[in-house]
């Protein structure tokens, strides 16, 4: 082998060691900010360094600060662990070093993404002709979908926002539930729609948008309107009444966008698809591959029923870009002109899992969440705050913010599992998110015991 490429084998060896050690390593980081800075910060030399030395030292220096988020007992931030086949496809994508922006610079990978997009439509039951764009994550999926929405509602009002901007344009109303994820409002901020101008509709005790409140808000005005519904609340996992929301939008001529960052994949489960009833009649959908499909970062998915609006909001052209009518170009559907072919790991993951594997992954995680909730609820002083309808479990200890925070801190320090804190309805909660492909019932039992042990230790110190 050419010695210049030996570093690739070194990287593969370190990757193997890390991945194979995930089930047994402490899930949280073992080094803090200052230690990691001292390990990684060094003067940049005038002359370059040996590549094998760089990789060897990089693997050594970052190791104490790596989180076991790809492992079986990580339940924080709705982060899935990458399937080995998806990691392998991701490595190849990097090695091939193709620009996923279009067919001319990357014929094969463009077609692979085209096929993956077709599978996404089929699996989720989306309209056959809807536009699909592979973006960095759900933040940019919202941006892409809401850019298409902005185009469409202003086009229908006689305004070309791509040519003329927002100055002087008709006012665009954006309506969302008061539990909408922050990425929805950030997308509105980036699109010039104004995060502070999003009209928030009250929700119920599970975070579901109240339909009657939405209908009242829609009746208060007219003109270009976008409604953002939620399929899978980030805290409770609850679903807005999507079918009724779509009907209300149709009655008012409003665009309906669905935030389905992880919850959209419930569509692949016969046991849970009812949670999404009517979702296929919405206008756009945002979801994440690196959550429940367990592919590496980054792989957000933006889907828009009106493909013409999607393309009009995103597409680029220049004299040096070949005419491409009928030929797939990624930059027709995403904000980026140049990018890696991020749909290729998704292509590999979908082939590996198949329909049955995706269904089993979704159902298995939801079953694990129910198991976790049931085991924790058996203990005195433990409250399960939400109805566990999907993969999210909210837990509170001794009905006290301080006690709940203390248990979370102890669990994170213990390292058996990792989960985070949140706030719901003004109360501190522990949030358990089960989305990893490696998690087993045994991992749930072991983690539940670690959580309860932390709660008992807190009581003993009183």
N, C-alpha and C positions, 0 to 999 in steps of 0.2 A: 504493500500500500504506500502511496505517496505520503511521506511524513507530514505534509501539510494537512492531511485529512484524518490523521490519527486522533485529533482532538474530538472528532465526531463520535468515535468509539468511547472516548473518555466520558463524554456527556451522556451517552447511552448507559454506561455503567453506573454513573451517579444517579441517573433517573431511575434505573432498576432498583438500586439500593433504597432510594427514598420511597418509591411506590410499594415495594415489598415490605417495608418497615411500618407502613401506615397503621395496620391493625394493632401494633404493640406500642407505638410511640405515644407519649403524652400529646393530647390533641392541641393544647395551647402552646404559645411561644414560651421559650425558656430564657430569652434575653430581652432586655428592655431597649429603649431608644438609644441611650448613650452608649451602651455596649455595642450595639449594631453599628452606630456611627464610627466608633473606634475601630471596629473590625474592617469596615468597608472603605472608610475615608483614607486616602493616601495621595501623595503628590503625583500628578500626571507627568510622566517622564517625557523627555525630548524624543527619545528613541522608544519604539514600541517594544512590548514584552513578548515572551514566548507564549503562544496560544495554549499549549497544554498546561503550563504553569498558571495561566489566568483562570482556566476552567477548574483546575484542581483547587486553587485558593478560593475561587468564588463559591464552589460547592461547600467548602469547609466554613467559610465566613458567614454565609447566609443560614446555615443549618439551624442554629439555635433560635432564629427568628421566624422559621417556617411554621405555618399553622397546618394542622392535619385536616384541612377542609376537604381533601379528596378521600378521606377515610370513612369508616363506618359509624363513628360516634360524634360527628360534627353536625350540630343542629342550629347553627347560627346563620342569620342573614339570608335564608332561603338559597343556600349555595350547594349545588350538587357536586359530586366528585366525578372526574372525567373517566369514562370507560377506556380501557386500554386500547381498543381498536380505534377510538376517536383520537387518542393521544398519538398513536402511530400515524394516522392520516394527517394529523396536525404537523408532525415532524416532516412528513413527506411534502406537505404544502410549503413549509418553510424551505426545505431543500430545493424544491423545484423553482422557488423564487419567481412565481408568475404574478403579473398584475391582473387581479381579478376584475378590473374595471370593464373588460369587454372581450369580445371574441378574437379580435385581431392580435392583441398581445398574449392571450391565453385561451386558445381554442378548446383544449380538452377540459380544463377546469371550469370554463364558462358553461360547457355542456353538463358537467357534473352538477354544478349549481342549479342549472335549469331542471335537471331531473329531480334533485332534492326539493326544489320548490314545488314541483308537481306532487311529490309524495306528501309534503306538508298540507297542500290543499286537500288531497284525498283523505289523509288521516284525520284531519280536523273537520272535514265536511264543509269546507269553504267553497264559495262559488268557483266554478271551473276556470273562469277567465280572469280571476282577480290577480292584481299585481302582487309580486312577492319580492321583497328586498332583504338582503342579509346585511345587517348593520352591527355596530359594536355591542349593543345591549338594549335593554328595554327603554332606557332613556332616549336613545336615538331612534328606536322603533316608534315611540310616541312622537318624536319630532317629525319623522317621515310621514306618519299617518296624519298628523294634524296639519302638516304643510299641504298634503293632498286635500284635507277637509277645508282648509282656508282657501285653497284654489277654487274648489267646487262651489262653496257657498257664496263666494264673491263673484265667481263666473256667472252664477245664476242671478246675481243682483246686477249684472252688467259691468263688472269691474275686472280688469286683468291685473291681478296683484303681482304676477311675475314681471310684467312690463312696467307697471306704474307704482308699485310699492303700496304701502298702507296710508301714506299721506293723502288725505282727501277721500279715502275709501269709505264705503258704508261701514258702520260699526258692526263688529262681529261679536256676538254674545257667546261666551263659553260657560257651560254649566257642568258642575261635577258634584259628587257627594262630598260631605265634609270629612270623610275618611279617605279621600282620594290620595294616592301615593304622590309623594313630592315630585317625582319625575314628570308627572302630568303638568303640574304648574310650572316646573322649570322649562318644559318644552314650550309652553305658552309664552314664557318670558323670552326665550330665544327666538321665537317666531314673531315677536312684536305684538302679541295679543295681550300681554300684560299679566304677570302672575297675580298681581293684586286685583285684577279686574275679573278673575274667575269667580262666578257666582256659585257659592257653596250651598248645597241642599242638605238639610238635616237628615241624619240616618238613625236607624233603630239601635237597640242594645247590642247587636252583633256587627254593626257597621254597615248595614245594608241601606242603600238610598231609599228614602220614603217616597213611594210613587206619587202620592197625593201632593207632596211638597214639590216634586219635580213638575207635575202638571200645573200647579199654581205658578211656579216660576216661569214656565214656558208661556203661560197666558198673560204674563205681565208685559210682554213685548212682542216684537215681530222682527222680521228681517233676518239676515244671515245668522244662523245659530248652530253651535256644535255642542253636543252633550257627550260627556265622558262617563261611561258606566264601568263597573268593576267586576271582574270574574276572579274572585279569590282575594279577599282583603289581606293585606300584608300582616296584620295581627291575628285576626280570627279565622281567616280562610273563607269567610262568608261571601256569598254571591248576591249582587244586586238582582232585583226582579227583571231580568234582561228582556224577556218577551214583552212585558208590559211597557218597559222603557222604549223599546224599538217602536211599538205601536204609537206611543205618545209622540215620539220624534216624527214618525210618518205623518201623523195628523197635523203637525205644525211645520212640516217641511224642513226639519232639522236633521243634521248629520249625526249619526250615532257611532261613537268610537268606543271600543272595549279594551280596557287594560286587563290583559290576561297573562301577565308576566309568567306566572306558573300555573294558574288555575285553568287556562285555556286547554291544557292537555287533559283535563278531566273529560273532554269530548271523546277521548279514545277508550274510555272505560264505560261499558254498558251499565255498570252499577252506579256510576256517578254522572253520566251525561245529562241526566235530568236537571242537575244544578245549573246547566247552561241553556236551558230551554229557550229557543228563539234566537240564539246568538248568531246563527248563520245569516240572519236577515239584517244584521248591522251593516255599517258602511266601511268600517276599518277595524283592525285587530292588531294588537302589539303583544308579542310574547318573547320568551328567552329560551334559547337552546341550552345555555350553560347552567340553567336551573334544572328542570326536571328531565331533560333529555340527556343530561350528564355528558356534555361535550365541553372541550376546553374553552376558556375565554378566548376570543369574544365571539358571540354568535346570537345577537338579537334578530328577531324576525318581524318585519313590518308587512302587513297584508292589507290591501285596499280593494274593495269590490269594484270600484270605478277605476279600471286600469288606466284609462285615458287621463283622469285627474291625477293619479299617482305619477304617471310618466311626465305630465306637464309640470308638476311641481318639482321634479327631481332632475330631469334629463339635461345633458350638456351637449354642446356641439362646437366644432371648430373646423377650420379649413383642412387641418391635417387628419381629422377623424373620418374614416371611410363612411360612406353612406351605409346605413345598417338596417334598413327596413326588412323585417322578418329575421334578422340575425340578432341573437341575444347579446346585449351589452349591459353589464351590471350597473353602470352609472345612470341608466334610465330609471333605476328604482331605489337608489341610495344617495345620500348627500355627498359621498366621496367620489372623486374622480379616479384616484388610484387607491388600491387597497389589496390586501392579501385575499386569497380565495377562501373566505371563512366558511363558506357553505360546504367545503369538501369534508371536514371532520363530521359535519352533520350527515352528509351522504353516507359515510362509513357507519356511523352510529345507527342510522335508520335501517341500513341493510343488515347489520348485526342483530338488532333487536327484533325486527319484523313487527307486524301488528300485535301479535300475541305478547311479545316481549315488552313492548311499550305499555300495553294494557296491564301486564303483571307488575311492571315497575311502578305505575301510578297506584294501582290498588294495593300493592305491598306497602308502599310508603304510608298510605292513608290508614291501612290496618295497623301499622306500627304506631302511628300517632294515637289511634284509639287505645292501643295497648298501653302506651306511656301514660295517657290521661287516666286510665283505669287504675294503674298501679300507684300513681301519685295520689289519687283521690282517696285511697284506702287509709292514708295517714291522717292523724288529727292535725288540725291547723293548716291543712292544704286545701286550697280552693281552685278548681278548674273554672276559669272565668268565662270561657267561650263554649259554644256548642261545637264539638269537634266534627265538622262535616267534611274536612279534607285532610290536609297534612299539618295543620297548625294547632298548637296547644298553648294556651295562655295559663300561667300558673301564678298563684299569689299565696304568700305564707303569712299566717297569723293576721290576715287582713291588715297588714302594716307595710308601708312603703320601705321603711328602714330594714325590717326583717327580710323582705323580699330581696332587696339589694344586697344584703349580707349573704344570703344563701347563694345568689348568683356569683358573687365574688369568690366564695369558698369553692363552688363547683369549678369555676374557671381555674383557680389555683391548684385544685386537686389533679386535673388533667385527664381524668377518665373520659370525660366528654366535654364538649364546649357548646355553650348556648349563651344567648345575650339577653339583655333587659330591654324593655320598652315601656311605653305608657299608653294605657287604653282607658278612655273615659275618665281621665284625671287620676288614675291609680297606677302605681308601679306594678309591672308584671314581669315574670320570666317568660320568654318566648322560645318555644321549641319548634323547629321547622325540620321536618323529615323529608328529604329529597334525594338522598344519596343511594346509588345503586348497590353499595356494599352492605348497607345496614341490614342486620338480621334481628329476629326476635330476641336472641341472646344479647345483642348489643343494646337493645331497648331495656331489657331487664337489668343488665349491668349498669347502664346509665341511670335508670330510675333509682336503683339502690344508692348510687353515688350522690344523687340529688337529695334523697331522704337522709343519708348520712350527714350531708352538709347541714340540713335543717336540724337534725338532732344535735350536732355539734354546736350550732348557734344557741340552742336552748340550754345546753350544758354550761355555757359561759355566762348565763344571766346571773 
